[in-house]
Amino acid sequence: MGAFETSVEATIARWFGIKPPNEPAQRLAAELADTVAAFEALRGTLVFEDEPSSFEAALQATKEKA
């Protein structure tokens, strides 16, 4: 078991007082590491759209007419 999986199990034990009871639970905890890594890889690459959303654009258009 890797460091991440050990950390997940320790956190579960700390917060909930239980240990993953079976192999599927341990496997899902291990797969969580891949999910976290995938999100971390996207850090800094996701940005809001350059133009305002249509709702915000409608608000601005109404504001400018008043």
PDB file of N, CA, C and O in Angstrom:
ATOM      1  N   MET A   1       0.857  -1.168   0.000  1.00  0.00           N
ATOM      2  CA  MET A   1       0.000   0.000   0.000  1.00  0.00           C
ATOM      3  C   MET A   1       0.903   1.231   0.000  1.00  0.00           C
ATOM      4  O   MET A   1       1.872   1.309   0.755  1.00  0.00           O
ATOM      5  N   GLY A   2       0.561   2.199  -0.872  1.00  0.00           N
ATOM      6  CA  GLY A   2       1.361   3.403  -0.996  1.00  0.00           C
ATOM      7  C   GLY A   2       1.080   4.411   0.112  1.00  0.00           C
ATOM      8  O   GLY A   2       0.199   4.216   0.949  1.00  0.00           O
ATOM      9  N   ALA A   3       1.854   5.492   0.092  1.00  0.00           N
ATOM     10  CA  ALA A   3       1.728   6.529   1.113  1.00  0.00           C
ATOM     11  C   ALA A   3       0.356   7.191   1.074  1.00  0.00           C
ATOM     12  O   ALA A   3      -0.216   7.499   2.120  1.00  0.00           O
ATOM     13  N   PHE A   4      -0.177   7.413  -0.139  1.00  0.00           N
ATOM     14  CA  PHE A   4      -1.483   8.055  -0.239  1.00  0.00           C
ATOM     15  C   PHE A   4      -2.563   7.175   0.370  1.00  0.00           C
ATOM     16  O   PHE A   4      -3.398   7.656   1.137  1.00  0.00           O
ATOM     17  N   GLU A   5      -2.553   5.895   0.035  1.00  0.00           N
ATOM     18  CA  GLU A   5      -3.558   4.986   0.562  1.00  0.00           C
ATOM     19  C   GLU A   5      -3.469   4.905   2.084  1.00  0.00           C
ATOM     20  O   GLU A   5      -4.491   4.867   2.769  1.00  0.00           O
ATOM     21  N   THR A   6      -2.253   4.878   2.606  1.00  0.00           N
ATOM     22  CA  THR A   6      -2.057   4.860   4.051  1.00  0.00           C
ATOM     23  C   THR A   6      -2.621   6.126   4.673  1.00  0.00           C
ATOM     24  O   THR A   6      -3.248   6.079   5.731  1.00  0.00           O
ATOM     25  N   SER A   7      -2.397   7.256   4.016  1.00  0.00           N
ATOM     26  CA  SER A   7      -2.926   8.523   4.508  1.00  0.00           C
ATOM     27  C   SER A   7      -4.443   8.538   4.502  1.00  0.00           C
ATOM     28  O   SER A   7      -5.062   9.020   5.450  1.00  0.00           O
ATOM     29  N   VAL A   8      -5.053   8.013   3.437  1.00  0.00           N
ATOM     30  CA  VAL A   8      -6.512   7.961   3.353  1.00  0.00           C
ATOM     31  C   VAL A   8      -7.068   7.086   4.478  1.00  0.00           C
ATOM     32  O   VAL A   8      -8.030   7.463   5.147  1.00  0.00           O
ATOM     33  N   GLU A   9      -6.466   5.934   4.679  1.00  0.00           N
ATOM     34  CA  GLU A   9      -6.937   5.049   5.742  1.00  0.00           C
ATOM     35  C   GLU A   9      -6.764   5.692   7.113  1.00  0.00           C
ATOM     36  O   GLU A   9      -7.631   5.548   7.974  1.00  0.00           O
ATOM     37  N   ALA A  10      -5.663   6.394   7.326  1.00  0.00           N
ATOM     38  CA  ALA A  10      -5.443   7.066   8.608  1.00  0.00           C
ATOM     39  C   ALA A  10      -6.476   8.166   8.830  1.00  0.00           C
ATOM     40  O   ALA A  10      -6.964   8.349   9.945  1.00  0.00           O
ATOM     41  N   THR A  11      -6.807   8.895   7.768  1.00  0.00           N
ATOM     42  CA  THR A  11      -7.811   9.949   7.877  1.00  0.00           C
ATOM     43  C   THR A  11      -9.182   9.361   8.197  1.00  0.00           C
ATOM     44  O   THR A  11      -9.905   9.895   9.038  1.00  0.00           O
ATOM     45  N   ILE A  12      -9.539   8.273   7.536  1.00  0.00           N
ATOM     46  CA  ILE A  12     -10.816   7.604   7.813  1.00  0.00           C
ATOM     47  C   ILE A  12     -10.855   7.131   9.261  1.00  0.00           C
ATOM     48  O   ILE A  12     -11.856   7.306   9.955  1.00  0.00           O
ATOM     49  N   ALA A  13      -9.763   6.534   9.706  1.00  0.00           N
ATOM     50  CA  ALA A  13      -9.711   6.048  11.088  1.00  0.00           C
ATOM     51  C   ALA A  13      -9.823   7.200  12.080  1.00  0.00           C
ATOM     52  O   ALA A  13     -10.487   7.081  13.110  1.00  0.00           O
ATOM     53  N   ARG A  14      -9.169   8.314  11.762  1.00  0.00           N
ATOM     54  CA  ARG A  14      -9.184   9.470  12.656  1.00  0.00           C
ATOM     55  C   ARG A  14     -10.578  10.093  12.740  1.00  0.00           C
ATOM     56  O   ARG A  14     -11.063  10.395  13.831  1.00  0.00           O
ATOM     57  N   TRP A  15     -11.217  10.284  11.587  1.00  0.00           N
ATOM     58  CA  TRP A  15     -12.496  10.978  11.563  1.00  0.00           C
ATOM     59  C   TRP A  15     -13.677  10.082  11.914  1.00  0.00           C
ATOM     60  O   TRP A  15     -14.626  10.522  12.564  1.00  0.00           O
ATOM     61  N   PHE A  16     -13.617   8.831  11.485  1.00  0.00           N
ATOM     62  CA  PHE A  16     -14.783   7.963  11.637  1.00  0.00           C
ATOM     63  C   PHE A  16     -14.557   6.780  12.568  1.00  0.00           C
ATOM     64  O   PHE A  16     -15.502   6.083  12.936  1.00  0.00           O
ATOM     65  N   GLY A  17     -13.303   6.556  12.948  1.00  0.00           N
ATOM     66  CA  GLY A  17     -13.018   5.463  13.870  1.00  0.00           C
ATOM     67  C   GLY A  17     -13.160   4.081  13.259  1.00  0.00           C
ATOM     68  O   GLY A  17     -13.375   3.106  13.978  1.00  0.00           O
ATOM     69  N   ILE A  18     -13.041   3.984  11.930  1.00  0.00           N
ATOM     70  CA  ILE A  18     -13.138   2.683  11.267  1.00  0.00           C
ATOM     71  C   ILE A  18     -11.947   2.485  10.338  1.00  0.00           C
ATOM     72  O   ILE A  18     -11.291   3.445   9.935  1.00  0.00           O
ATOM     73  N   LYS A  19     -11.686   1.254  10.010  1.00  0.00           N
ATOM     74  CA  LYS A  19     -10.651   0.898   9.041  1.00  0.00           C
ATOM     75  C   LYS A  19     -11.375   0.316   7.832  1.00  0.00           C
ATOM     76  O   LYS A  19     -12.364  -0.399   7.993  1.00  0.00           O
ATOM     77  N   PRO A  20     -10.891   0.616   6.608  1.00  0.00           N
ATOM     78  CA  PRO A  20     -11.556   0.012   5.444  1.00  0.00           C
ATOM     79  C   PRO A  20     -11.724  -1.483   5.672  1.00  0.00           C
ATOM     80  O   PRO A  20     -10.756  -2.198   5.926  1.00  0.00           O
ATOM     81  N   PRO A  21     -12.963  -1.943   5.577  1.00  0.00           N
ATOM     82  CA  PRO A  21     -13.258  -3.304   6.004  1.00  0.00           C
ATOM     83  C   PRO A  21     -12.895  -4.412   5.029  1.00  0.00           C
ATOM     84  O   PRO A  21     -12.796  -5.576   5.418  1.00  0.00           O
ATOM     85  N   ASN A  22     -12.696  -4.057   3.760  1.00  0.00           N
ATOM     86  CA  ASN A  22     -12.509  -5.145   2.811  1.00  0.00           C
ATOM     87  C   ASN A  22     -11.674  -4.682   1.618  1.00  0.00           C
ATOM     88  O   ASN A  22     -11.322  -3.508   1.496  1.00  0.00           O
ATOM     89  N   GLU A  23     -11.375  -5.619   0.762  1.00  0.00           N
ATOM     90  CA  GLU A  23     -10.542  -5.343  -0.412  1.00  0.00           C
ATOM     91  C   GLU A  23     -11.133  -4.293  -1.338  1.00  0.00           C
ATOM     92  O   GLU A  23     -10.395  -3.420  -1.794  1.00  0.00           O
ATOM     93  N   PRO A  24     -12.449  -4.331  -1.644  1.00  0.00           N
ATOM     94  CA  PRO A  24     -13.001  -3.281  -2.507  1.00  0.00           C
ATOM     95  C   PRO A  24     -12.821  -1.876  -1.920  1.00  0.00           C
ATOM     96  O   PRO A  24     -12.530  -0.932  -2.655  1.00  0.00           O
ATOM     97  N   ALA A  25     -12.990  -1.736  -0.611  1.00  0.00           N
ATOM     98  CA  ALA A  25     -12.802  -0.423   0.014  1.00  0.00           C
ATOM     99  C   ALA A  25     -11.359   0.025  -0.115  1.00  0.00           C
ATOM    100  O   ALA A  25     -11.099   1.198  -0.386  1.00  0.00           O
ATOM    101  N   GLN A  26     -10.427  -0.876   0.072  1.00  0.00           N
ATOM    102  CA  GLN A  26      -9.012  -0.535  -0.067  1.00  0.00           C
ATOM    103  C   GLN A  26      -8.685  -0.196  -1.522  1.00  0.00           C
ATOM    104  O   GLN A  26      -7.899   0.716  -1.780  1.00  0.00           O
ATOM    105  N   ARG A  27      -9.275  -0.915  -2.465  1.00  0.00           N
ATOM    106  CA  ARG A  27      -9.040  -0.636  -3.881  1.00  0.00           C
ATOM    107  C   ARG A  27      -9.581   0.743  -4.260  1.00  0.00           C
ATOM    108  O   ARG A  27      -8.920   1.490  -4.981  1.00  0.00           O
ATOM    109  N   LEU A  28     -10.781   1.086  -3.777  1.00  0.00           N
ATOM    110  CA  LEU A  28     -11.350   2.398  -4.067  1.00  0.00           C
ATOM    111  C   LEU A  28     -10.502   3.515  -3.469  1.00  0.00           C
ATOM    112  O   LEU A  28     -10.342   4.569  -4.085  1.00  0.00           O
ATOM    113  N   ALA A  29      -9.962   3.295  -2.285  1.00  0.00           N
ATOM    114  CA  ALA A  29      -9.067   4.287  -1.687  1.00  0.00           C
ATOM    115  C   ALA A  29      -7.822   4.460  -2.549  1.00  0.00           C
ATOM    116  O   ALA A  29      -7.325   5.575  -2.710  1.00  0.00           O
ATOM    117  N   ALA A  30      -7.321   3.365  -3.101  1.00  0.00           N
ATOM    118  CA  ALA A  30      -6.145   3.442  -3.971  1.00  0.00           C
ATOM    119  C   ALA A  30      -6.481   4.184  -5.266  1.00  0.00           C
ATOM    120  O   ALA A  30      -5.664   4.957  -5.765  1.00  0.00           O
ATOM    121  N   GLU A  31      -7.674   3.955  -5.813  1.00  0.00           N
ATOM    122  CA  GLU A  31      -8.079   4.637  -7.040  1.00  0.00           C
ATOM    123  C   GLU A  31      -8.281   6.130  -6.815  1.00  0.00           C
ATOM    124  O   GLU A  31      -8.172   6.923  -7.749  1.00  0.00           O
ATOM    125  N   LEU A  32      -8.572   6.508  -5.583  1.00  0.00           N
ATOM    126  CA  LEU A  32      -8.740   7.918  -5.259  1.00  0.00           C
ATOM    127  C   LEU A  32      -7.443   8.683  -5.531  1.00  0.00           C
ATOM    128  O   LEU A  32      -7.482   9.852  -5.915  1.00  0.00           O
ATOM    129  N   ALA A  33      -6.318   8.042  -5.338  1.00  0.00           N
ATOM    130  CA  ALA A  33      -5.027   8.686  -5.612  1.00  0.00           C
ATOM    131  C   ALA A  33      -4.941   9.108  -7.075  1.00  0.00           C
ATOM    132  O   ALA A  33      -4.443  10.193  -7.374  1.00  0.00           O
ATOM    133  N   ASP A  34      -5.415   8.274  -7.981  1.00  0.00           N
ATOM    134  CA  ASP A  34      -5.393   8.615  -9.407  1.00  0.00           C
ATOM    135  C   ASP A  34      -6.312   9.798  -9.700  1.00  0.00           C
ATOM    136  O   ASP A  34      -5.977  10.667 -10.504  1.00  0.00           O
ATOM    137  N   THR A  35      -7.469   9.825  -9.044  1.00  0.00           N
ATOM    138  CA  THR A  35      -8.411  10.926  -9.240  1.00  0.00           C
ATOM    139  C   THR A  35      -7.813  12.240  -8.755  1.00  0.00           C
ATOM    140  O   THR A  35      -7.893  13.257  -9.445  1.00  0.00           O
ATOM    141  N   VAL A  36      -7.221  12.216  -7.579  1.00  0.00           N
ATOM    142  CA  VAL A  36      -6.599  13.422  -7.031  1.00  0.00           C
ATOM    143  C   VAL A  36      -5.474  13.885  -7.945  1.00  0.00           C
ATOM    144  O   VAL A  36      -5.350  15.081  -8.212  1.00  0.00           O
ATOM    145  N   ALA A  37      -4.659  12.966  -8.424  1.00  0.00           N
ATOM    146  CA  ALA A  37      -3.550  13.320  -9.324  1.00  0.00           C
ATOM    147  C   ALA A  37      -4.070  13.937 -10.618  1.00  0.00           C
ATOM    148  O   ALA A  37      -3.473  14.877 -11.143  1.00  0.00           O
ATOM    149  N   ALA A  38      -5.175  13.415 -11.130  1.00  0.00           N
ATOM    150  CA  ALA A  38      -5.744  13.961 -12.367  1.00  0.00           C
ATOM    151  C   ALA A  38      -6.215  15.392 -12.158  1.00  0.00           C
ATOM    152  O   ALA A  38      -5.995  16.245 -13.018  1.00  0.00           O
ATOM    153  N   PHE A  39      -6.863  15.670 -11.025  1.00  0.00           N
ATOM    154  CA  PHE A  39      -7.296  17.033 -10.746  1.00  0.00           C
ATOM    155  C   PHE A  39      -6.104  17.957 -10.519  1.00  0.00           C
ATOM    156  O   PHE A  39      -6.115  19.105 -10.964  1.00  0.00           O
ATOM    157  N   GLU A  40      -5.086  17.466  -9.834  1.00  0.00           N
ATOM    158  CA  GLU A  40      -3.893  18.282  -9.612  1.00  0.00           C
ATOM    159  C   GLU A  40      -3.206  18.620 -10.927  1.00  0.00           C
ATOM    160  O   GLU A  40      -2.635  19.703 -11.062  1.00  0.00           O
ATOM    161  N   ALA A  41      -3.251  17.725 -11.885  1.00  0.00           N
ATOM    162  CA  ALA A  41      -2.634  17.978 -13.192  1.00  0.00           C
ATOM    163  C   ALA A  41      -3.337  19.111 -13.922  1.00  0.00           C
ATOM    164  O   ALA A  41      -2.728  19.786 -14.752  1.00  0.00           O
ATOM    165  N   LEU A  42      -4.624  19.326 -13.621  1.00  0.00           N
ATOM    166  CA  LEU A  42      -5.385  20.391 -14.270  1.00  0.00           C
ATOM    167  C   LEU A  42      -5.209  21.748 -13.585  1.00  0.00           C
ATOM    168  O   LEU A  42      -5.624  22.778 -14.118  1.00  0.00           O
ATOM    169  N   ARG A  43      -4.596  21.741 -12.413  1.00  0.00           N
ATOM    170  CA  ARG A  43      -4.444  22.992 -11.672  1.00  0.00           C
ATOM    171  C   ARG A  43      -3.715  24.024 -12.526  1.00  0.00           C
ATOM    172  O   ARG A  43      -2.649  23.751 -13.079  1.00  0.00           O
ATOM    173  N   GLY A  44      -4.303  25.206 -12.624  1.00  0.00           N
ATOM    174  CA  GLY A  44      -3.704  26.286 -13.397  1.00  0.00           C
ATOM    175  C   GLY A  44      -4.084  26.278 -14.871  1.00  0.00           C
ATOM    176  O   GLY A  44      -3.794  27.237 -15.586  1.00  0.00           O
ATOM    177  N   THR A  45      -4.722  25.222 -15.332  1.00  0.00           N
ATOM    178  CA  THR A  45      -5.088  25.167 -16.746  1.00  0.00           C
ATOM    179  C   THR A  45      -6.552  25.511 -16.977  1.00  0.00           C
ATOM    180  O   THR A  45      -6.939  25.864 -18.091  1.00  0.00           O
ATOM    181  N   LEU A  46      -7.363  25.410 -15.939  1.00  0.00           N
ATOM    182  CA  LEU A  46      -8.779  25.711 -16.080  1.00  0.00           C
ATOM    183  C   LEU A  46      -8.997  27.192 -15.776  1.00  0.00           C
ATOM    184  O   LEU A  46      -8.596  27.673 -14.717  1.00  0.00           O
ATOM    185  N   VAL A  47      -9.618  27.903 -16.686  1.00  0.00           N
ATOM    186  CA  VAL A  47      -9.883  29.322 -16.492  1.00  0.00           C
ATOM    187  C   VAL A  47     -11.329  29.609 -16.880  1.00  0.00           C
ATOM    188  O   VAL A  47     -11.949  28.873 -17.648  1.00  0.00           O
ATOM    189  N   PHE A  48     -11.841  30.697 -16.328  1.00  0.00           N
ATOM    190  CA  PHE A  48     -13.175  31.104 -16.733  1.00  0.00           C
ATOM    191  C   PHE A  48     -13.119  31.588 -18.167  1.00  0.00           C
ATOM    192  O   PHE A  48     -12.067  31.983 -18.670  1.00  0.00           O
ATOM    193  N   GLU A  49     -14.261  31.550 -18.807  1.00  0.00           N
ATOM    194  CA  GLU A  49     -14.301  32.007 -20.193  1.00  0.00           C
ATOM    195  C   GLU A  49     -13.856  33.468 -20.276  1.00  0.00           C
ATOM    196  O   GLU A  49     -14.034  34.227 -19.324  1.00  0.00           O
ATOM    197  N   ASP A  50     -13.287  33.857 -21.399  1.00  0.00           N
ATOM    198  CA  ASP A  50     -12.765  35.210 -21.562  1.00  0.00           C
ATOM    199  C   ASP A  50     -13.882  36.247 -21.631  1.00  0.00           C
ATOM    200  O   ASP A  50     -13.728  37.357 -21.122  1.00  0.00           O
ATOM    201  N   GLU A  51     -14.981  35.903 -22.243  1.00  0.00           N
ATOM    202  CA  GLU A  51     -16.102  36.831 -22.348  1.00  0.00           C
ATOM    203  C   GLU A  51     -17.102  36.535 -21.238  1.00  0.00           C
ATOM    204  O   GLU A  51     -17.193  35.399 -20.770  1.00  0.00           O
ATOM    205  N   PRO A  52     -17.852  37.550 -20.814  1.00  0.00           N
ATOM    206  CA  PRO A  52     -18.835  37.291 -19.761  1.00  0.00           C
ATOM    207  C   PRO A  52     -19.917  36.335 -20.235  1.00  0.00           C
ATOM    208  O   PRO A  52     -20.210  36.236 -21.427  1.00  0.00           O
ATOM    209  N   SER A  53     -20.493  35.648 -19.289  1.00  0.00           N
ATOM    210  CA  SER A  53     -21.581  34.737 -19.652  1.00  0.00           C
ATOM    211  C   SER A  53     -22.750  35.531 -20.201  1.00  0.00           C
ATOM    212  O   SER A  53     -22.818  36.746 -20.020  1.00  0.00           O
ATOM    213  N   SER A  54     -23.662  34.859 -20.865  1.00  0.00           N
ATOM    214  CA  SER A  54     -24.786  35.551 -21.485  1.00  0.00           C
ATOM    215  C   SER A  54     -25.636  36.262 -20.440  1.00  0.00           C
ATOM    216  O   SER A  54     -26.172  37.335 -20.717  1.00  0.00           O
ATOM    217  N   PHE A  55     -25.773  35.688 -19.242  1.00  0.00           N
ATOM    218  CA  PHE A  55     -26.549  36.349 -18.198  1.00  0.00           C
ATOM    219  C   PHE A  55     -25.875  37.648 -17.775  1.00  0.00           C
ATOM    220  O   PHE A  55     -26.525  38.685 -17.648  1.00  0.00           O
ATOM    221  N   GLU A  56     -24.567  37.580 -17.560  1.00  0.00           N
ATOM    222  CA  GLU A  56     -23.829  38.784 -17.174  1.00  0.00           C
ATOM    223  C   GLU A  56     -23.852  39.817 -18.300  1.00  0.00           C
ATOM    224  O   GLU A  56     -23.971  41.014 -18.038  1.00  0.00           O
ATOM    225  N   ALA A  57     -23.741  39.370 -19.538  1.00  0.00           N
ATOM    226  CA  ALA A  57     -23.794  40.291 -20.680  1.00  0.00           C
ATOM    227  C   ALA A  57     -25.160  40.978 -20.737  1.00  0.00           C
ATOM    228  O   ALA A  57     -25.234  42.171 -21.030  1.00  0.00           O
ATOM    229  N   ALA A  58     -26.226  40.252 -20.463  1.00  0.00           N
ATOM    230  CA  ALA A  58     -27.565  40.845 -20.458  1.00  0.00           C
ATOM    231  C   ALA A  58     -27.687  41.884 -19.344  1.00  0.00           C
ATOM    232  O   ALA A  58     -28.281  42.944 -19.544  1.00  0.00           O
ATOM    233  N   LEU A  59     -27.128  41.583 -18.178  1.00  0.00           N
ATOM    234  CA  LEU A  59     -27.153  42.561 -17.090  1.00  0.00           C
ATOM    235  C   LEU A  59     -26.404  43.836 -17.473  1.00  0.00           C
ATOM    236  O   LEU A  59     -26.874  44.944 -17.214  1.00  0.00           O
ATOM    237  N   GLN A  60     -25.243  43.669 -18.086  1.00  0.00           N
ATOM    238  CA  GLN A  60     -24.445  44.831 -18.492  1.00  0.00           C
ATOM    239  C   GLN A  60     -25.177  45.636 -19.560  1.00  0.00           C
ATOM    240  O   GLN A  60     -25.145  46.866 -19.527  1.00  0.00           O
ATOM    241  N   ALA A  61     -25.831  44.975 -20.501  1.00  0.00           N
ATOM    242  CA  ALA A  61     -26.556  45.678 -21.559  1.00  0.00           C
ATOM    243  C   ALA A  61     -27.707  46.478 -20.961  1.00  0.00           C
ATOM    244  O   ALA A  61     -27.974  47.599 -21.393  1.00  0.00           O
ATOM    245  N   THR A  62     -28.377  45.920 -19.987  1.00  0.00           N
ATOM    246  CA  THR A  62     -29.481  46.622 -19.330  1.00  0.00           C
ATOM    247  C   THR A  62     -28.952  47.809 -18.526  1.00  0.00           C
ATOM    248  O   THR A  62     -29.553  48.884 -18.519  1.00  0.00           O
ATOM    249  N   LYS A  63     -27.857  47.610 -17.871  1.00  0.00           N
ATOM    250  CA  LYS A  63     -27.249  48.664 -17.060  1.00  0.00           C
ATOM    251  C   LYS A  63     -26.812  49.837 -17.928  1.00  0.00           C
ATOM    252  O   LYS A  63     -26.978  50.991 -17.532  1.00  0.00           O
ATOM    253  N   GLU A  64     -26.267  49.564 -19.083  1.00  0.00           N
ATOM    254  CA  GLU A  64     -25.770  50.625 -19.959  1.00  0.00           C
ATOM    255  C   GLU A  64     -26.901  51.450 -20.555  1.00  0.00           C
ATOM    256  O   GLU A  64     -26.699  52.625 -20.860  1.00  0.00           O
ATOM    257  N   LYS A  65     -28.087  50.872 -20.730  1.00  0.00           N
ATOM    258  CA  LYS A  65     -29.224  51.581 -21.300  1.00  0.00           C
ATOM    259  C   LYS A  65     -29.850  52.534 -20.274  1.00  0.00           C
ATOM    260  O   LYS A  65     -30.448  53.543 -20.646  1.00  0.00           O
ATOM    261  N   ALA A  66     -29.716  52.220 -19.029  1.00  0.00           N
ATOM    262  CA  ALA A  66     -30.374  53.024 -17.978  1.00  0.00           C
ATOM    263  C   ALA A  66     -29.678  54.339 -17.741  1.00  0.00           C
ATOM    264  O   ALA A  66     -30.109  55.121 -16.894  1.00  0.00           O
TER     265      ALA A  66
END
